[in-house]
Amino acid sequence: MSLVPDIKAVLFDLDGTLVDSLPEIHHGLVELAREMGWPEPGMEDSAAMIGRGARVLVERYMAFAHRTGDVDELLSKLIGHWARSGGRNIGFYPGVLDGICELRRNGVKTALVTNKYRDLTLDFLKEHGIEDLFDTVVAGDDCENPKPARDMLDRALSELGVDRFHAVMVGDSRNDALAARAAGVNAVLVETGYNEGVNIRDWAREAGFSVVHTNARKVCDLINQGAL
């Protein structure tokens, strides 16, 4: 039996699901550390800090560095470093763009639901010429409560005109899974991301999520084949 018999919409997370953004996130944190004269995180340290948006990332970095400061000021500095980097350290996982294009050709609506800030998200999409790849984009600063709250998924479904029974949320972390559960949307998890340093299959098993695939392209293929 299919997870969702008639999938009309797929909601995708971005970082760790469609793109490997860890090098970019890590680069920004290292530049922030150097600017502040604070301890530099290693790549694994940065990976463990990812999840729940940029503000939480800053708070986790401050805890890692054993420093205090104005979170808004540090966040502004971090966003500035990312903006100057221009996404050059971000790469799409193999085949995901083709998979999403095939979904759209088959009449499935697509949404990008990311805790990344809207300006950074739209700049990234424009830089890669894929502004039209998604029917709607819901970013971290579009709702009062980002993932793992349900708000962003509710907004995406409303803008798509699709009910929760005919949609799936594809993501790499507990935040995607918990947001989907809160919104009553089926969650499909992938192994490509970070999940705050915890193995996603182990976490999913313990948290009661049964659908985990290797990557988002595999998920797209299964949906296009009616086999998810």
CYANA upper distance limits for C-alpha pairs under 8 A (distance plus 0.5 A):
  1 MET  CA      5 PRO  CA      8.25
  2 SER  CA    226 GLY  CA      8.03
  2 SER  CA    227 ALA  CA      6.77
  2 SER  CA    228 LEU  CA      5.98
  3 LEU  CA    186 ASN  CA      8.13
  3 LEU  CA    228 LEU  CA      6.33
  4 VAL  CA    165 PHE  CA      7.83
  4 VAL  CA    166 HIS  CA      6.88
  4 VAL  CA    167 ALA  CA      7.93
  4 VAL  CA    168 VAL  CA      8.24
  4 VAL  CA    186 ASN  CA      8.24
  4 VAL  CA    228 LEU  CA      7.97
  5 PRO  CA    166 HIS  CA      8.24
  6 ASP  CA    166 HIS  CA      6.42
  7 ILE  CA    108 VAL  CA      7.63
  7 ILE  CA    166 HIS  CA      5.29
  7 ILE  CA    167 ALA  CA      6.06
  7 ILE  CA    168 VAL  CA      7.85
  7 ILE  CA    223 ILE  CA      8.12
  8 LYS  CA    107 GLY  CA      7.99
  8 LYS  CA    108 VAL  CA      5.47
  8 LYS  CA    109 LYS  CA      6.59
  8 LYS  CA    162 VAL  CA      7.43
  8 LYS  CA    166 HIS  CA      5.90
  8 LYS  CA    167 ALA  CA      6.46
  9 ALA  CA    108 VAL  CA      5.83
  9 ALA  CA    109 LYS  CA      4.96
  9 ALA  CA    110 THR  CA      6.06
  9 ALA  CA    111 ALA  CA      8.10
  9 ALA  CA    160 LEU  CA      8.25
  9 ALA  CA    162 VAL  CA      7.30
  9 ALA  CA    166 HIS  CA      7.10
  9 ALA  CA    167 ALA  CA      5.23
  9 ALA  CA    168 VAL  CA      7.21
 10 VAL  CA    108 VAL  CA      7.69
 10 VAL  CA    109 LYS  CA      6.86
 10 VAL  CA    110 THR  CA      5.50
 10 VAL  CA    111 ALA  CA      6.89
 10 VAL  CA    167 ALA  CA      6.14
 10 VAL  CA    168 VAL  CA      5.63
 10 VAL  CA    169 MET  CA      6.54
 10 VAL  CA    170 VAL  CA      7.66
 11 LEU  CA    110 THR  CA      6.35
 11 LEU  CA    111 ALA  CA      5.19
 11 LEU  CA    112 LEU  CA      6.36
 11 LEU  CA    113 VAL  CA      6.82
 11 LEU  CA    153 LEU  CA      8.33
 11 LEU  CA    156 ALA  CA      8.28
 11 LEU  CA    167 ALA  CA      7.86
 11 LEU  CA    168 VAL  CA      6.65
 11 LEU  CA    169 MET  CA      5.18
 11 LEU  CA    170 VAL  CA      6.53
 12 PHE  CA     17 THR  CA      7.89
 12 PHE  CA     18 LEU  CA      8.19
 12 PHE  CA    110 THR  CA      7.98
 12 PHE  CA    111 ALA  CA      6.58
 12 PHE  CA    112 LEU  CA      5.45
 12 PHE  CA    113 VAL  CA      6.27
 12 PHE  CA    114 THR  CA      8.25
 12 PHE  CA    169 MET  CA      6.53
 12 PHE  CA    170 VAL  CA      5.43
 12 PHE  CA    171 GLY  CA      6.74
 13 ASP  CA     17 THR  CA      6.31
 13 ASP  CA     18 LEU  CA      7.57
 13 ASP  CA    112 LEU  CA      6.49
 13 ASP  CA    113 VAL  CA      5.67
 13 ASP  CA    114 THR  CA      5.67
 13 ASP  CA    169 MET  CA      8.26
 13 ASP  CA    170 VAL  CA      6.75
 13 ASP  CA    171 GLY  CA      5.53
 13 ASP  CA    172 ASP  CA      8.01
 13 ASP  CA    176 ASP  CA      7.77
 14 LEU  CA     18 LEU  CA      5.59
 14 LEU  CA     19 VAL  CA      6.65
 14 LEU  CA    112 LEU  CA      7.37
 14 LEU  CA    113 VAL  CA      7.67
 14 LEU  CA    114 THR  CA      6.18
 14 LEU  CA    171 GLY  CA      8.26
 15 ASP  CA     19 VAL  CA      5.87
 15 ASP  CA     20 ASP  CA      6.78
 15 ASP  CA     21 SER  CA      6.09
 15 ASP  CA     22 LEU  CA      8.40
 15 ASP  CA    114 THR  CA      8.05
 15 ASP  CA    193 GLY  CA      7.79
 16 GLY  CA     20 ASP  CA      5.78
 16 GLY  CA     21 SER  CA      7.00
 16 GLY  CA     22 LEU  CA      8.19
 16 GLY  CA    171 GLY  CA      8.18
 16 GLY  CA    172 ASP  CA      6.40
 16 GLY  CA    192 THR  CA      6.27
 16 GLY  CA    193 GLY  CA      4.26
 16 GLY  CA    194 TYR  CA      6.85
 17 THR  CA     93 TYR  CA      8.44
 17 THR  CA    170 VAL  CA      7.98
 17 THR  CA    171 GLY  CA      6.01
 17 THR  CA    172 ASP  CA      5.93
 17 THR  CA    190 VAL  CA      7.28
 17 THR  CA    192 THR  CA      6.76
 17 THR  CA    193 GLY  CA      6.51
 17 THR  CA    215 ASN  CA      7.78
 17 THR  CA    216 ALA  CA      6.80
 18 LEU  CA     92 PHE  CA      6.36
 18 LEU  CA     93 TYR  CA      6.38
 18 LEU  CA     96 VAL  CA      6.86
 18 LEU  CA    216 ALA  CA      7.12
 19 VAL  CA     90 ILE  CA      7.06
 19 VAL  CA     91 GLY  CA      5.93
 19 VAL  CA     92 PHE  CA      4.67
 19 VAL  CA     93 TYR  CA      5.93
 20 ASP  CA     90 ILE  CA      6.31
 20 ASP  CA     91 GLY  CA      5.91
 20 ASP  CA     92 PHE  CA      6.70
 20 ASP  CA     93 TYR  CA      7.09
 20 ASP  CA    192 THR  CA      8.42
 20 ASP  CA    193 GLY  CA      7.92
 21 SER  CA     25 ILE  CA      6.65
 21 SER  CA     89 ASN  CA      7.56
 21 SER  CA     90 ILE  CA      5.33
 21 SER  CA     91 GLY  CA      7.35
 22 LEU  CA     26 HIS  CA      6.35
 22 LEU  CA     43 MET  CA      8.28
 22 LEU  CA     46 SER  CA      8.00
 22 LEU  CA     47 ALA  CA      6.93
 22 LEU  CA     90 ILE  CA      8.13
 23 PRO  CA     27 HIS  CA      6.48
 23 PRO  CA     43 MET  CA      8.14
 23 PRO  CA     89 ASN  CA      6.22
 23 PRO  CA     90 ILE  CA      7.29
 24 GLU  CA     28 GLY  CA      6.83
 24 GLU  CA     82 TRP  CA      7.75
 24 GLU  CA     85 SER  CA      8.35
 24 GLU  CA     87 GLY  CA      7.18
 24 GLU  CA     88 ARG  CA      8.02
 24 GLU  CA     89 ASN  CA      5.34
 24 GLU  CA     90 ILE  CA      6.35
 25 ILE  CA     29 LEU  CA      6.87
 25 ILE  CA     46 SER  CA      7.83
 25 ILE  CA     82 TRP  CA      8.07
 26 HIS  CA     30 VAL  CA      6.65
 26 HIS  CA     41 PRO  CA      8.26
 26 HIS  CA     42 GLY  CA      8.33
 26 HIS  CA     43 MET  CA      6.68
 26 HIS  CA     46 SER  CA      6.08
 26 HIS  CA     47 ALA  CA      8.23
 27 HIS  CA     31 GLU  CA      6.69
 27 HIS  CA     82 TRP  CA      8.49
 28 GLY  CA     32 LEU  CA      6.64
 28 GLY  CA     78 LEU  CA      6.43
 28 GLY  CA     79 ILE  CA      8.28
 28 GLY  CA     81 HIS  CA      5.92
 28 GLY  CA     82 TRP  CA      6.09
 29 LEU  CA     33 ALA  CA      6.55
 29 LEU  CA     40 GLU  CA      8.05
 29 LEU  CA     41 PRO  CA      7.81
 29 LEU  CA     46 SER  CA      8.08
 29 LEU  CA     61 TYR  CA      8.39
 29 LEU  CA     78 LEU  CA      7.28
 30 VAL  CA     34 ARG  CA      6.69
 30 VAL  CA     40 GLU  CA      5.98
 30 VAL  CA     41 PRO  CA      7.09
 31 GLU  CA     35 GLU  CA      6.63
 31 GLU  CA     78 LEU  CA      8.42
 31 GLU  CA     81 HIS  CA      7.32
 32 LEU  CA     36 MET  CA      6.65
 32 LEU  CA     74 LEU  CA      8.35
 32 LEU  CA     77 LYS  CA      7.34
 32 LEU  CA     78 LEU  CA      6.46
 32 LEU  CA     81 HIS  CA      7.88
 33 ALA  CA     37 GLY  CA      6.23
 33 ALA  CA     38 TRP  CA      5.28
 33 ALA  CA     39 PRO  CA      6.56
 33 ALA  CA     40 GLU  CA      5.94
 34 ARG  CA     38 TRP  CA      6.88
 34 ARG  CA     39 PRO  CA      8.37
 34 ARG  CA     40 GLU  CA      7.71
 38 TRP  CA     65 ALA  CA      6.94
 38 TRP  CA     67 ARG  CA      8.32
 39 PRO  CA     65 ALA  CA      6.10
 40 GLU  CA     65 ALA  CA      8.33
 41 PRO  CA     45 ASP  CA      6.02
 41 PRO  CA     46 SER  CA      6.64
 41 PRO  CA     64 PHE  CA      8.38
 42 GLY  CA     46 SER  CA      6.81
 43 MET  CA     47 ALA  CA      6.76
 44 GLU  CA     48 ALA  CA      6.81
 44 GLU  CA    197 GLY  CA      8.30
 45 ASP  CA     49 MET  CA      7.10
 46 SER  CA     50 ILE  CA      7.22
 47 ALA  CA    194 TYR  CA      6.39
 47 ALA  CA    196 GLU  CA      6.90
 47 ALA  CA    197 GLY  CA      6.75
 48 ALA  CA    194 TYR  CA      7.43
 48 ALA  CA    195 ASN  CA      7.83
 48 ALA  CA    196 GLU  CA      4.64
 48 ALA  CA    197 GLY  CA      4.76
 48 ALA  CA    198 VAL  CA      8.38
 49 MET  CA     57 LEU  CA      6.10
 49 MET  CA     60 ARG  CA      6.41
 49 MET  CA     61 TYR  CA      7.52
 49 MET  CA    196 GLU  CA      6.25
 49 MET  CA    197 GLY  CA      8.23
 50 ILE  CA     57 LEU  CA      6.50
 50 ILE  CA    194 TYR  CA      7.42
 50 ILE  CA    195 ASN  CA      7.69
 50 ILE  CA    196 GLU  CA      6.04
 51 GLY  CA     56 VAL  CA      7.94
 51 GLY  CA     57 LEU  CA      7.59
 51 GLY  CA    173 SER  CA      8.04
 51 GLY  CA    175 ASN  CA      7.46
 51 GLY  CA    195 ASN  CA      7.28
 51 GLY  CA    196 GLU  CA      6.61
 52 ARG  CA     56 VAL  CA      6.56
 52 ARG  CA     57 LEU  CA      8.03
 52 ARG  CA    115 ASN  CA      7.09
 52 ARG  CA    146 PRO  CA      7.56
 52 ARG  CA    147 LYS  CA      6.74
 52 ARG  CA    148 PRO  CA      7.54
 52 ARG  CA    175 ASN  CA      7.22
 53 GLY  CA     57 LEU  CA      6.83
 53 GLY  CA    115 ASN  CA      5.43
 53 GLY  CA    116 LYS  CA      6.59
 53 GLY  CA    140 GLY  CA      7.30
 53 GLY  CA    146 PRO  CA      8.06
 54 ALA  CA     58 VAL  CA      6.78
 54 ALA  CA     75 LEU  CA      7.70
 54 ALA  CA    115 ASN  CA      8.11
 54 ALA  CA    116 LYS  CA      7.31
 54 ALA  CA    117 TYR  CA      8.31
 55 ARG  CA     59 GLU  CA      6.89
 55 ARG  CA     71 VAL  CA      7.78
 55 ARG  CA     72 ASP  CA      8.32
 55 ARG  CA     75 LEU  CA      6.90
 56 VAL  CA     60 ARG  CA      6.55
 57 LEU  CA     61 TYR  CA      6.63
 58 VAL  CA     62 MET  CA      6.68
 58 VAL  CA     71 VAL  CA      7.24
 58 VAL  CA     74 LEU  CA      7.52
 58 VAL  CA     75 LEU  CA      6.80
 59 GLU  CA     63 ALA  CA      6.85
 59 GLU  CA     71 VAL  CA      7.39
 60 ARG  CA     64 PHE  CA      6.65
 61 TYR  CA     65 ALA  CA      6.58
 62 MET  CA     66 HIS  CA      6.36
 62 MET  CA     67 ARG  CA      5.73
 62 MET  CA     68 THR  CA      6.74
 62 MET  CA     69 GLY  CA      8.37
 63 ALA  CA     67 ARG  CA      7.03
 63 ALA  CA     68 THR  CA      8.48
 69 GLY  CA     74 LEU  CA      7.99
 70 ASP  CA     74 LEU  CA      6.76
 71 VAL  CA     75 LEU  CA      6.43
 72 ASP  CA     76 SER  CA      6.64
 73 GLU  CA     77 LYS  CA      6.87
 74 LEU  CA     78 LEU  CA      6.65
 75 LEU  CA     79 ILE  CA      6.61
 76 SER  CA     80 GLY  CA      6.66
 77 LYS  CA     81 HIS  CA      6.92
 78 LEU  CA     82 TRP  CA      6.89
 79 ILE  CA     83 ALA  CA      6.55
 80 GLY  CA     84 ARG  CA      6.71
 81 HIS  CA     85 SER  CA      6.74
 82 TRP  CA     86 GLY  CA      6.91
 82 TRP  CA     87 GLY  CA      7.58
 83 ALA  CA     87 GLY  CA      8.02
 83 ALA  CA    120 LEU  CA      7.74
 85 SER  CA     89 ASN  CA      8.16
 86 GLY  CA    124 PHE  CA      8.17
 87 GLY  CA    124 PHE  CA      7.10
 92 PHE  CA     96 VAL  CA      7.65
 92 PHE  CA     97 LEU  CA      8.38
 94 PRO  CA    217 ARG  CA      7.99
 95 GLY  CA     99 GLY  CA      6.67
 95 GLY  CA    217 ARG  CA      6.19
 96 VAL  CA    100 ILE  CA      6.74
 96 VAL  CA    216 ALA  CA      6.64
 96 VAL  CA    217 ARG  CA      5.14
 96 VAL  CA    220 CYS  CA      8.23
 97 LEU  CA    101 CYS  CA      6.67
 98 ASP  CA    102 GLU  CA      6.68
 99 GLY  CA    103 LEU  CA      6.88
 99 GLY  CA    217 ARG  CA      6.04
 99 GLY  CA    220 CYS  CA      5.71
 99 GLY  CA    221 ASP  CA      6.93
100 ILE  CA    104 ARG  CA      6.89
100 ILE  CA    110 THR  CA      8.23
100 ILE  CA    133 LEU  CA      8.03
100 ILE  CA    217 ARG  CA      8.47
100 ILE  CA    220 CYS  CA      7.01
101 CYS  CA    105 ARG  CA      6.78
101 CYS  CA    133 LEU  CA      7.64
102 GLU  CA    106 ASN  CA      6.77
102 GLU  CA    220 CYS  CA      8.47
102 GLU  CA    224 ASN  CA      7.71
103 LEU  CA    107 GLY  CA      7.05
103 LEU  CA    108 VAL  CA      5.81
103 LEU  CA    109 LYS  CA      8.06
103 LEU  CA    110 THR  CA      8.47
103 LEU  CA    220 CYS  CA      7.33
103 LEU  CA    223 ILE  CA      8.19
103 LEU  CA    224 ASN  CA      6.62
104 ARG  CA    108 VAL  CA      5.52
104 ARG  CA    109 LYS  CA      6.65
104 ARG  CA    110 THR  CA      7.73
106 ASN  CA    224 ASN  CA      7.72
109 LYS  CA    134 PHE  CA      8.09
109 LYS  CA    135 ASP  CA      6.88
109 LYS  CA    160 LEU  CA      7.63
110 THR  CA    133 LEU  CA      8.16
110 THR  CA    134 PHE  CA      5.57
110 THR  CA    135 ASP  CA      6.01
110 THR  CA    136 THR  CA      7.64
111 ALA  CA    134 PHE  CA      5.62
111 ALA  CA    135 ASP  CA      6.17
111 ALA  CA    136 THR  CA      5.47
111 ALA  CA    137 VAL  CA      6.21
111 ALA  CA    138 VAL  CA      8.09
111 ALA  CA    156 ALA  CA      7.12
111 ALA  CA    160 LEU  CA      8.31
112 LEU  CA    134 PHE  CA      6.87
112 LEU  CA    136 THR  CA      7.04
112 LEU  CA    137 VAL  CA      5.27
112 LEU  CA    138 VAL  CA      6.68
112 LEU  CA    139 ALA  CA      8.36
113 VAL  CA    137 VAL  CA      6.60
113 VAL  CA    138 VAL  CA      5.38
113 VAL  CA    139 ALA  CA      6.49
113 VAL  CA    152 MET  CA      7.25
113 VAL  CA    153 LEU  CA      7.55
113 VAL  CA    156 ALA  CA      7.80
114 THR  CA    138 VAL  CA      6.97
114 THR  CA    139 ALA  CA      5.53
114 THR  CA    140 GLY  CA      6.49
115 ASN  CA    139 ALA  CA      6.00
115 ASN  CA    140 GLY  CA      4.31
115 ASN  CA    141 ASP  CA      8.00
115 ASN  CA    146 PRO  CA      6.73
115 ASN  CA    147 LYS  CA      7.23
116 LYS  CA    120 LEU  CA      7.43
116 LYS  CA    121 THR  CA      6.80
116 LYS  CA    139 ALA  CA      6.36
116 LYS  CA    140 GLY  CA      5.73
116 LYS  CA    141 ASP  CA      8.33
117 TYR  CA    121 THR  CA      6.63
117 TYR  CA    139 ALA  CA      6.08
117 TYR  CA    140 GLY  CA      5.58
117 TYR  CA    141 ASP  CA      6.10
118 ARG  CA    122 LEU  CA      6.49
118 ARG  CA    138 VAL  CA      8.15
118 ARG  CA    139 ALA  CA      5.47
118 ARG  CA    140 GLY  CA      7.21
118 ARG  CA    141 ASP  CA      6.96
118 ARG  CA    142 ASP  CA      7.84
119 ASP  CA    123 ASP  CA      6.53
120 LEU  CA    124 PHE  CA      6.60
121 THR  CA    125 LEU  CA      6.78
121 THR  CA    139 ALA  CA      7.80
122 LEU  CA    126 LYS  CA      6.55
122 LEU  CA    131 GLU  CA      7.98
123 ASP  CA    127 GLU  CA      6.47
124 PHE  CA    128 HIS  CA      6.90
125 LEU  CA    129 GLY  CA      6.59
125 LEU  CA    130 ILE  CA      5.72
125 LEU  CA    131 GLU  CA      5.70
126 LYS  CA    130 ILE  CA      6.66
126 LYS  CA    131 GLU  CA      6.08
135 ASP  CA    160 LEU  CA      7.54
136 THR  CA    156 ALA  CA      7.31
136 THR  CA    159 GLU  CA      7.41
136 THR  CA    160 LEU  CA      7.51
137 VAL  CA    156 ALA  CA      7.82
138 VAL  CA    142 ASP  CA      6.81
138 VAL  CA    152 MET  CA      6.80
138 VAL  CA    155 ARG  CA      7.88
138 VAL  CA    156 ALA  CA      6.79
139 ALA  CA    143 CYS  CA      8.22
139 ALA  CA    152 MET  CA      8.14
140 GLY  CA    146 PRO  CA      6.01
140 GLY  CA    147 LYS  CA      8.41
140 GLY  CA    152 MET  CA      8.38
141 ASP  CA    146 PRO  CA      7.99
142 ASP  CA    152 MET  CA      8.21
143 CYS  CA    151 ASP  CA      6.96
143 CYS  CA    152 MET  CA      6.75
144 GLU  CA    151 ASP  CA      8.26
145 ASN  CA    149 ALA  CA      6.37
145 ASN  CA    150 ARG  CA      8.35
145 ASN  CA    151 ASP  CA      6.70
145 ASN  CA    152 MET  CA      8.11
146 PRO  CA    150 ARG  CA      8.12
146 PRO  CA    151 ASP  CA      7.22
146 PRO  CA    152 MET  CA      6.75
147 LYS  CA    151 ASP  CA      7.99
147 LYS  CA    152 MET  CA      7.31
147 LYS  CA    175 ASN  CA      5.99
147 LYS  CA    176 ASP  CA      6.96
147 LYS  CA    178 LEU  CA      8.28
147 LYS  CA    179 ALA  CA      6.03
148 PRO  CA    174 ARG  CA      8.08
148 PRO  CA    175 ASN  CA      4.78
148 PRO  CA    176 ASP  CA      6.69
148 PRO  CA    177 ALA  CA      8.09
148 PRO  CA    178 LEU  CA      5.87
148 PRO  CA    179 ALA  CA      4.80
149 ALA  CA    178 LEU  CA      7.88
149 ALA  CA    179 ALA  CA      5.57
149 ALA  CA    182 ALA  CA      7.38
150 ARG  CA    154 ASP  CA      6.69
150 ARG  CA    179 ALA  CA      5.23
150 ARG  CA    180 ALA  CA      7.23
150 ARG  CA    182 ALA  CA      5.90
150 ARG  CA    183 ALA  CA      5.52
151 ASP  CA    155 ARG  CA      6.72
151 ASP  CA    183 ALA  CA      8.35
152 MET  CA    156 ALA  CA      6.70
153 LEU  CA    157 LEU  CA      6.65
153 LEU  CA    179 ALA  CA      7.75
153 LEU  CA    180 ALA  CA      7.70
153 LEU  CA    183 ALA  CA      7.19
154 ASP  CA    158 SER  CA      6.66
154 ASP  CA    183 ALA  CA      7.09
155 ARG  CA    159 GLU  CA      6.67
156 ALA  CA    160 LEU  CA      6.61
157 LEU  CA    161 GLY  CA      6.41
157 LEU  CA    162 VAL  CA      5.86
157 LEU  CA    163 ASP  CA      6.85
157 LEU  CA    164 ARG  CA      7.55
158 SER  CA    162 VAL  CA      7.17
158 SER  CA    163 ASP  CA      8.25
162 VAL  CA    166 HIS  CA      7.28
162 VAL  CA    167 ALA  CA      7.70
163 ASP  CA    167 ALA  CA      7.43
164 ARG  CA    168 VAL  CA      8.32
164 ARG  CA    183 ALA  CA      7.94
164 ARG  CA    184 GLY  CA      6.76
164 ARG  CA    185 VAL  CA      5.72
165 PHE  CA    184 GLY  CA      8.20
165 PHE  CA    185 VAL  CA      7.11
165 PHE  CA    186 ASN  CA      8.44
167 ALA  CA    185 VAL  CA      6.81
167 ALA  CA    186 ASN  CA      7.47
168 VAL  CA    185 VAL  CA      6.32
168 VAL  CA    186 ASN  CA      5.44
168 VAL  CA    187 ALA  CA      6.31
168 VAL  CA    188 VAL  CA      7.33
169 MET  CA    176 ASP  CA      7.69
169 MET  CA    177 ALA  CA      8.22
169 MET  CA    180 ALA  CA      6.76
169 MET  CA    185 VAL  CA      7.18
169 MET  CA    186 ASN  CA      6.75
169 MET  CA    187 ALA  CA      5.40
169 MET  CA    188 VAL  CA      6.46
170 VAL  CA    176 ASP  CA      7.88
170 VAL  CA    187 ALA  CA      6.67
170 VAL  CA    188 VAL  CA      5.33
170 VAL  CA    189 LEU  CA      6.24
170 VAL  CA    190 VAL  CA      7.83
170 VAL  CA    216 ALA  CA      7.80
171 GLY  CA    176 ASP  CA      5.84
171 GLY  CA    177 ALA  CA      7.62
171 GLY  CA    187 ALA  CA      8.14
171 GLY  CA    188 VAL  CA      7.05
171 GLY  CA    189 LEU  CA      5.58
171 GLY  CA    190 VAL  CA      6.61
172 ASP  CA    176 ASP  CA      7.38
172 ASP  CA    189 LEU  CA      5.82
172 ASP  CA    190 VAL  CA      5.43
172 ASP  CA    191 GLU  CA      6.72
172 ASP  CA    192 THR  CA      7.08
172 ASP  CA    193 GLY  CA      5.53
172 ASP  CA    194 TYR  CA      7.39
172 ASP  CA    195 ASN  CA      6.97
172 ASP  CA    200 ILE  CA      7.79
173 SER  CA    177 ALA  CA      7.02
173 SER  CA    189 LEU  CA      7.64
173 SER  CA    193 GLY  CA      7.52
173 SER  CA    194 TYR  CA      7.28
173 SER  CA    195 ASN  CA      4.84
173 SER  CA    196 GLU  CA      8.15
173 SER  CA    200 ILE  CA      7.19
174 ARG  CA    178 LEU  CA      6.35
174 ARG  CA    195 ASN  CA      6.71
174 ARG  CA    200 ILE  CA      8.17
174 ARG  CA    203 TRP  CA      8.23
174 ARG  CA    204 ALA  CA      8.31
175 ASN  CA    179 ALA  CA      6.48
176 ASP  CA    180 ALA  CA      6.62
176 ASP  CA    187 ALA  CA      7.98
177 ALA  CA    181 ARG  CA      6.71
177 ALA  CA    187 ALA  CA      6.00
177 ALA  CA    188 VAL  CA      8.10
177 ALA  CA    189 LEU  CA      7.72
177 ALA  CA    209 PHE  CA      8.19
178 LEU  CA    182 ALA  CA      6.60
179 ALA  CA    183 ALA  CA      6.67
180 ALA  CA    184 GLY  CA      6.48
180 ALA  CA    185 VAL  CA      5.30
180 ALA  CA    186 ASN  CA      6.71
180 ALA  CA    187 ALA  CA      6.16
181 ARG  CA    185 VAL  CA      6.47
181 ARG  CA    186 ASN  CA      7.47
181 ARG  CA    187 ALA  CA      7.65
187 ALA  CA    209 PHE  CA      8.02
187 ALA  CA    211 VAL  CA      7.71
188 VAL  CA    211 VAL  CA      5.83
188 VAL  CA    212 VAL  CA      6.46
188 VAL  CA    213 HIS  CA      8.01
188 VAL  CA    219 VAL  CA      8.39
189 LEU  CA    200 ILE  CA      8.28
189 LEU  CA    211 VAL  CA      6.74
189 LEU  CA    212 VAL  CA      5.08
189 LEU  CA    213 HIS  CA      6.74
190 VAL  CA    200 ILE  CA      8.22
190 VAL  CA    212 VAL  CA      5.97
190 VAL  CA    213 HIS  CA      5.37
190 VAL  CA    214 THR  CA      5.87
190 VAL  CA    215 ASN  CA      5.48
190 VAL  CA    216 ALA  CA      6.84
191 GLU  CA    200 ILE  CA      6.84
191 GLU  CA    201 ARG  CA      7.95
191 GLU  CA    212 VAL  CA      7.69
191 GLU  CA    213 HIS  CA      6.94
191 GLU  CA    214 THR  CA      5.56
191 GLU  CA    215 ASN  CA      6.52
192 THR  CA    214 THR  CA      7.30
192 THR  CA    215 ASN  CA      6.39
194 TYR  CA    198 VAL  CA      7.74
194 TYR  CA    199 ASN  CA      8.38
194 TYR  CA    200 ILE  CA      8.48
195 ASN  CA    199 ASN  CA      7.47
195 ASN  CA    200 ILE  CA      6.81
198 VAL  CA    202 ASP  CA      8.23
198 VAL  CA    203 TRP  CA      7.41
199 ASN  CA    203 TRP  CA      6.73
200 ILE  CA    204 ALA  CA      6.34
201 ARG  CA    205 ARG  CA      6.61
201 ARG  CA    212 VAL  CA      7.19
202 ASP  CA    206 GLU  CA      6.93
203 TRP  CA    207 ALA  CA      6.53
204 ALA  CA    208 GLY  CA      6.41
204 ALA  CA    209 PHE  CA      5.24
204 ALA  CA    210 SER  CA      7.11
204 ALA  CA    212 VAL  CA      8.31
205 ARG  CA    209 PHE  CA      6.40
205 ARG  CA    210 SER  CA      6.98
213 HIS  CA    218 LYS  CA      7.47
213 HIS  CA    219 VAL  CA      7.35
214 THR  CA    218 LYS  CA      7.36
215 ASN  CA    219 VAL  CA      7.24
216 ALA  CA    220 CYS  CA      6.73
217 ARG  CA    221 ASP  CA      6.69
218 LYS  CA    222 LEU  CA      6.75
219 VAL  CA    223 ILE  CA      6.75
219 VAL  CA    228 LEU  CA      7.75
220 CYS  CA    224 ASN  CA      6.57
221 ASP  CA    225 GLN  CA      6.63
222 LEU  CA    226 GLY  CA      6.60
222 LEU  CA    227 ALA  CA      5.39
222 LEU  CA    228 LEU  CA      5.44
223 ILE  CA    227 ALA  CA      6.40
223 ILE  CA    228 LEU  CA      5.77
